[in-house]
Amino acid sequence: MNEVFAFEWTSCVFESAFGIVSLHTTKRGAFKAMVAEANKRWQTDRDNQLSYGGCGRPRHSPLSHEAWRVIRIEVSNVI
């Protein structure tokens, strides 16, 4: 059995299921992808707050209901 690591994301922890964003051969690669995506989304959210008159942290950030995770998936070599 081989294994891959999946980076998963959900837009709302209360109403949506996780979906696979990318697959990686190492856990480190999956975490690197997750951190890069989370930072990109945080920066976009922050830029939007500043562009549209928000100062500081809003009461309900759009990112507050999102979630990211890395899971291990077993893969069998069936031909």
MDTraj code that builds the backbone (N, CA, C; nanometers):
import mdtraj as md
import numpy as np

residues = "MET ASN GLU VAL PHE ALA PHE GLU TRP THR SER CYS VAL PHE GLU SER ALA PHE GLY ILE VAL SER LEU HIS THR THR LYS ARG GLY ALA PHE LYS ALA MET VAL ALA GLU ALA ASN LYS ARG TRP GLN THR ASP ARG ASP ASN GLN LEU SER TYR GLY GLY CYS GLY ARG PRO ARG HIS SER PRO LEU SER HIS GLU ALA TRP ARG VAL ILE ARG ILE GLU VAL SER ASN VAL ILE".split()
xyz = np.array([
    [0.0837, -0.1190, 0.0000],
    [0.0000, 0.0000, 0.0000],
    [0.0878, 0.1247, 0.0000],
    [0.0527, 0.2170, -0.0822],
    [0.1178, 0.3475, -0.0848],
    [0.0245, 0.4479, -0.0204],
    [0.0793, 0.5637, 0.0071],
    [-0.0046, 0.6673, 0.0664],
    [0.0239, 0.8012, 0.0007],
    [-0.0780, 0.8830, -0.0044],
    [-0.0655, 1.0214, -0.0479],
    [-0.1294, 1.1081, 0.0596],
    [-0.0950, 1.2347, 0.0559],
    [-0.1493, 1.3288, 0.1524],
    [-0.2328, 1.4312, 0.0774],
    [-0.3539, 1.4517, 0.1237],
    [-0.4470, 1.5436, 0.0579],
    [-0.4615, 1.6703, 0.1409],
    [-0.4490, 1.7832, 0.0743],
    [-0.4787, 1.9119, 0.1359],
    [-0.6248, 1.9398, 0.1038],
    [-0.7068, 1.9561, 0.2073],
    [-0.8504, 1.9778, 0.1897],
    [-0.8925, 2.1127, 0.2469],
    [-0.9995, 2.1669, 0.1919],
    [-1.0515, 2.2979, 0.2326],
    [-1.2033, 2.2945, 0.2299],
    [-1.2657, 2.3690, 0.3209],
    [-1.4102, 2.3896, 0.3190],
    [-1.4393, 2.5373, 0.3406],
    [-1.5385, 2.5871, 0.2704],
    [-1.5719, 2.7293, 0.2802],
    [-1.6542, 2.7601, 0.4046],
    [-1.7223, 2.6597, 0.4588],
    [-1.8031, 2.6824, 0.5786],
    [-1.8071, 2.5542, 0.6612],
    [-1.7510, 2.5592, 0.7798],
    [-1.7448, 2.4394, 0.8637],
    [-1.8829, 2.3952, 0.9101],
    [-1.9814, 2.4837, 0.9015],
    [-2.1161, 2.4510, 0.9481],
    [-2.2044, 2.3909, 0.8394],
    [-2.1772, 2.4236, 0.7110],
    [-2.2696, 2.3837, 0.6054],
    [-2.2071, 2.3085, 0.4887],
    [-2.0761, 2.3009, 0.4789],
    [-2.0118, 2.2411, 0.3620],
    [-1.9205, 2.1265, 0.4009],
    [-1.8990, 2.0383, 0.3055],
    [-1.8044, 1.9286, 0.3254],
    [-1.6666, 1.9713, 0.2756],
    [-1.5638, 1.9013, 0.3205],
    [-1.4285, 1.9290, 0.2739],
    [-1.4131, 1.8791, 0.1312],
    [-1.3362, 1.9507, 0.0525],
    [-1.3026, 1.9104, -0.0838],
    [-1.1517, 1.9095, -0.0990],
    [-1.1016, 1.8199, -0.1832],
    [-0.9575, 1.8085, -0.2030],
    [-0.9100, 1.9212, -0.2933],
    [-0.8088, 1.9935, -0.2463],
    [-0.7474, 2.1004, -0.3245],
    [-0.6287, 2.0452, -0.4016],
    [-0.5452, 1.9643, -0.3350],
    [-0.4292, 1.9072, -0.4026],
    [-0.3846, 1.7805, -0.3320],
    [-0.3133, 1.6952, -0.4072],
    [-0.2578, 1.5709, -0.3540],
    [-0.1057, 1.5796, -0.3576],
    [-0.0413, 1.5230, -0.2544],
    [0.1035, 1.5318, -0.2422],
    [0.1598, 1.3984, -0.1960],
    [0.2844, 1.3718, -0.2343],
    [0.3485, 1.2468, -0.1929],
    [0.4036, 1.2557, -0.0517],
    [0.4242, 1.3780, 0.0001],
    [0.4752, 1.3941, 0.1368],
    [0.3800, 1.4818, 0.2176],
    [0.3806, 1.4572, 0.3481],
    [0.2988, 1.5391, 0.4382],
    [0.3500, 1.6831, 0.4382],
    [0.4806, 1.6993, 0.4305],
    [0.5402, 1.8325, 0.4285],
    [0.4917, 1.9120, 0.3070],
    [0.4877, 1.8478, 0.1904],
    [0.4400, 1.9149, 0.0702],
    [0.2954, 1.9590, 0.0827],
    [0.2140, 1.8749, 0.1444],
    [0.0728, 1.9093, 0.1640],
    [0.0581, 2.0272, 0.2600],
    [0.1373, 2.0274, 0.3674],
    [0.1304, 2.1387, 0.4617],
    [0.1820, 2.2681, 0.3999],
    [0.2869, 2.2586, 0.3162],
    [0.3370, 2.3781, 0.2481],
    [0.2296, 2.4382, 0.1587],
    [0.1580, 2.3527, 0.0852],
    [0.0501, 2.4005, -0.0015],
    [-0.0622, 2.4628, 0.0809],
    [-0.0941, 2.4011, 0.1944],
    [-0.2007, 2.4518, 0.2803],
    [-0.1639, 2.5886, 0.3373],
    [-0.0422, 2.6038, 0.3859],
    [0.0000, 2.7315, 0.4427],
    [0.0040, 2.8402, 0.3354],
    [0.0526, 2.8069, 0.2168],
    [0.0575, 2.9049, 0.1080],
    [-0.0828, 2.9519, 0.0709],
    [-0.1771, 2.8600, 0.0608],
    [-0.3150, 2.8960, 0.0253],
    [-0.3814, 2.9758, 0.1364],
    [-0.3602, 2.9365, 0.2612],
    [-0.4189, 3.0090, 0.3739],
    [-0.3640, 3.1519, 0.3804],
    [-0.2334, 3.1667, 0.3595],
    [-0.1750, 3.3008, 0.3599],
    [-0.2273, 3.3868, 0.2461],
    [-0.2441, 3.3264, 0.1278],
    [-0.2968, 3.4000, 0.0131],
    [-0.4404, 3.4466, 0.0396],
    [-0.5217, 3.3577, 0.0959],
    [-0.6602, 3.3938, 0.1247],
    [-0.6689, 3.4983, 0.2354],
    [-0.5802, 3.4882, 0.3366],
    [-0.5781, 3.5871, 0.4439],
    [-0.5390, 3.7236, 0.3883],
    [-0.4374, 3.7281, 0.3007],
    [-0.3928, 3.8547, 0.2435],
    [-0.5023, 3.9181, 0.1582],
    [-0.5721, 3.8370, 0.0795],
    [-0.6828, 3.8886, -0.0021],
    [-0.7925, 3.9452, 0.0873],
    [-0.8260, 3.8734, 0.1939],
    [-0.9278, 3.9198, 0.2879],
    [-0.8845, 4.0510, 0.3535],
    [-0.7597, 4.0592, 0.3927],
    [-0.7071, 4.1805, 0.4563],
    [-0.7085, 4.2980, 0.3585],
    [-0.6683, 4.2743, 0.2341],
    [-0.6705, 4.3808, 0.1329],
    [-0.8125, 4.4311, 0.1101],
    [-0.9088, 4.3390, 0.1073],
    [-1.0489, 4.3795, 0.0898],
    [-1.0978, 4.4625, 0.2072],
    [-1.0582, 4.4266, 0.3283],
    [-1.0978, 4.5049, 0.4456],
    [-1.0451, 4.6466, 0.4356],
    [-0.9179, 4.6601, 0.3982],
    [-0.8567, 4.7924, 0.3899],
    [-0.9125, 4.8733, 0.2730],
    [-0.9415, 4.8069, 0.1609],
    [-0.9920, 4.8765, 0.0427],
    [-1.1323, 4.9307, 0.0621],
    [-1.2140, 4.8593, 0.1384],
    [-1.3539, 4.8984, 0.1532],
    [-1.3834, 4.9633, 0.2876],
    [-1.2848, 5.0298, 0.3447],
    [-1.3083, 5.1115, 0.4624],
    [-1.3016, 5.0417, 0.5954],
    [-1.2664, 4.9153, 0.5986],
    [-1.2556, 4.8473, 0.7268],
    [-1.1237, 4.8821, 0.7937],
    [-1.1282, 4.8999, 0.9218],
    [-1.0028, 4.9216, 0.9937],
    [-0.9972, 4.8200, 1.1070],
    [-0.8824, 4.7622, 1.1255],
    [-0.8726, 4.6600, 1.2280],
    [-0.9385, 4.5316, 1.1826],
    [-0.9768, 4.4509, 1.2782],
    [-1.0380, 4.3219, 1.2471],
    [-1.1902, 4.3325, 1.2523],
    [-1.2579, 4.2868, 1.1472],
    [-1.4043, 4.2910, 1.1499],
    [-1.4606, 4.1891, 1.2493],
    [-1.5844, 4.2097, 1.2885],
    [-1.6471, 4.1155, 1.3820],
    [-1.6591, 3.9763, 1.3225],
    [-1.6947, 3.9689, 1.1958],
    [-1.7105, 3.8393, 1.1307],
    [-1.6325, 3.8397, 1.0006],
    [-1.5120, 3.7888, 1.0055],
    [-1.4302, 3.7780, 0.8861],
    [-1.4843, 3.6643, 0.7998],
    [-1.4803, 3.6794, 0.6685],
    [-1.5219, 3.5687, 0.5817],
    [-1.4393, 3.4433, 0.6042],
    [-1.3168, 3.4592, 0.6527],
    [-1.2307, 3.3437, 0.6756],
    [-1.2608, 3.2714, 0.8064],
    [-1.3431, 3.3306, 0.8913],
    [-1.3649, 3.2719, 1.0237],
    [-1.4396, 3.1387, 1.0193],
    [-1.5093, 3.1102, 0.9109],
    [-1.5840, 2.9843, 0.9006],
    [-1.5172, 2.8842, 0.8075],
    [-1.4034, 2.9212, 0.7494],
    [-1.3311, 2.8306, 0.6613],
    [-1.2415, 2.7392, 0.7437],
    [-1.2060, 2.6255, 0.6851],
    [-1.1142, 2.5341, 0.7530],
    [-1.0263, 2.4658, 0.6498],
    [-0.9043, 2.4352, 0.6915],
    [-0.8080, 2.3643, 0.6089],
    [-0.7577, 2.2452, 0.6877],
    [-0.7205, 2.1384, 0.6180],
    [-0.6628, 2.0228, 0.6859],
    [-0.5833, 1.9388, 0.5867],
    [-0.4969, 1.8537, 0.6414],
    [-0.4205, 1.7570, 0.5625],
    [-0.4566, 1.6191, 0.6151],
    [-0.4919, 1.5293, 0.5239],
    [-0.5247, 1.3922, 0.5638],
    [-0.4403, 1.2937, 0.4828],
    [-0.4215, 1.1757, 0.5383],
    [-0.3478, 1.0682, 0.4714],
    [-0.4482, 0.9762, 0.4030],
    [-0.4197, 0.9411, 0.2776],
    [-0.5073, 0.8521, 0.2014],
    [-0.4255, 0.7321, 0.1543],
    [-0.4745, 0.6134, 0.1831],
    [-0.4088, 0.4906, 0.1368],
    [-0.4456, 0.4660, -0.0098],
    [-0.3448, 0.4314, -0.0893],
    [-0.3673, 0.4062, -0.2314],
    [-0.3149, 0.2670, -0.2615],
    [-0.3993, 0.1841, -0.3230],
    [-0.3546, 0.0493, -0.3593],
    [-0.3188, 0.0459, -0.5080],
    [-0.2248, -0.0372, -0.5415],
    [-0.1793, -0.0508, -0.6806],
    [-0.2581, -0.1616, -0.7499],
    [-0.3787, -0.1326, -0.7907],
    [-0.4637, -0.2296, -0.8579],
    [-0.4633, -0.1961, -1.0063],
    [-0.4373, -0.2972, -1.0866],
    [-0.4340, -0.2755, -1.2324],
    [-0.5504, -0.3472, -1.2963],
])
top = md.Topology()
chain = top.add_chain()
for i, resn in enumerate(residues, 1):
    res = top.add_residue(resn, chain, resSeq=i)
    for name in ("N", "CA", "C"):
        top.add_atom(name, md.element.get_by_symbol(name[0]), res)
traj = md.Trajectory(xyz[None], top)
